[in-house]
Amino acid sequence: QVQLVESGGELVQAGGSLRLSCAASGRTFSNYVMGWFRQAPGKEREFVAAISKFGAATYYADSVKGRITISRQNAKNTVYLQMNSLKPEDTARYYCAARYASSVSYISAEYDYWGQGTQVTVSS
């Protein structure tokens, strides 16, 4: 089992920045591809970003490219999501997920463990 705990979400004005963190415990963190997803009220959960096991490769949804950066520190068992130039449409609950595989995926069903999420609200 892998336990994931997200933090860092809050209310921010449009154009502002936030850094989300996801702390993992329970298994060897570097064995897992990590991803961030988000879900807004009334909408399906959507892919935001993912990072390979040692951080060599990153992938982003088109809607966040250039504004959001995913990174990880395996020594701290933590994955981050740096979000800049935030827009009201970024408002959602953000979830961290872990995938026990070698390949990165943007499909939520392919992730094995999930955190409880952290709320990001961007005001206009």
C-alpha positions in Angstrom: 0.0 0.0 0.0 1.0 3.5 -0.7 -0.4 6.4 1.2 -0.6 9.8 -0.4 -1.3 13.1 1.3 -1.7 16.3 -0.7 -1.2 19.8 0.6 -0.9 23.4 -0.6 -4.3 24.1 -2.0 -5.9 27.4 -1.1 -7.8 30.4 -2.5 -5.7 32.5 -4.8 -6.4 35.4 -7.2 -6.2 34.9 -10.9 -2.6 35.3 -12.1 -1.2 34.1 -8.8 0.9 31.0 -8.1 0.6 27.9 -5.8 2.8 24.9 -5.2 1.1 21.7 -4.3 2.9 18.9 -2.5 2.1 15.2 -2.3 3.9 13.2 0.4 4.1 9.5 -0.1 4.6 6.7 2.4 4.4 3.0 2.6 6.5 1.7 -0.3 9.6 2.7 -2.3 8.7 6.0 -3.8 11.0 5.7 -6.8 9.2 2.6 -8.0 6.2 4.7 -8.9 5.3 7.0 -11.7 3.4 10.0 -10.2 0.6 12.0 -11.6 -1.6 14.9 -10.7 -5.3 15.0 -11.7 -8.0 17.5 -11.0 -11.8 17.5 -10.7 -14.0 20.5 -10.8 -17.6 20.4 -9.6 -19.9 18.7 -12.1 -17.0 17.6 -14.3 -15.0 14.4 -14.8 -11.6 14.0 -13.3 -8.9 15.1 -15.7 -5.2 14.6 -16.2 -2.9 17.5 -15.3 0.6 16.2 -15.3 2.8 13.2 -14.7 6.4 12.4 -14.1 8.5 9.3 -14.6 10.0 7.4 -11.7 13.3 9.3 -11.6 12.0 12.6 -13.1 13.6 12.3 -16.5 10.3 12.6 -18.3 7.3 14.9 -17.7 4.0 15.1 -19.4 1.3 17.8 -19.3 -2.3 18.4 -20.4 -2.4 20.9 -23.2 -4.5 23.2 -21.0 -1.7 23.7 -18.4 1.4 23.5 -20.6 3.7 26.5 -19.9 2.0 27.3 -16.7 2.4 24.2 -14.5 5.5 22.2 -13.7 5.6 18.8 -12.1 8.7 17.7 -10.2 9.7 15.1 -7.6 12.3 14.6 -4.9 12.7 10.9 -4.3 14.8 11.4 -1.2 11.8 13.2 0.4 9.2 10.9 -1.1 7.4 13.9 -2.4 6.0 15.1 -5.7 5.2 18.7 -6.4 3.0 20.7 -8.8 4.1 24.3 -9.3 1.2 26.3 -10.7 1.8 29.8 -12.2 -0.5 32.3 -14.0 -3.5 30.6 -12.4 -6.9 31.1 -14.1 -10.4 30.7 -12.7 -10.8 27.6 -14.8 -8.0 25.9 -12.8 -10.4 25.8 -9.8 -10.7 22.2 -8.8 -9.8 19.6 -6.3 -6.3 18.3 -7.1 -5.4 14.7 -6.6 -2.0 13.0 -6.5 -1.8 9.5 -7.8 0.8 6.7 -8.0 1.3 4.2 -10.7 3.3 1.0 -10.2 4.7 0.8 -13.8 7.5 2.0 -15.9 5.5 4.1 -18.3 3.8 7.3 -17.6 0.0 7.5 -18.2 -2.6 10.2 -18.5 -5.4 7.7 -17.8 -6.7 7.9 -14.3 -7.8 4.2 -14.2 -4.2 3.2 -14.7 -3.1 4.6 -11.4 -3.0 2.4 -8.4 -3.1 4.7 -5.4 -4.8 8.1 -4.8 -4.7 10.8 -2.2 -7.7 12.6 -0.8 -7.0 15.8 -2.7 -6.4 19.4 -2.0 -8.7 22.2 -3.0 -7.5 25.0 -5.3 -9.8 28.0 -5.9 -8.9 30.7 -8.2 -10.9 33.9 -8.0 -11.3 36.3 -10.9 
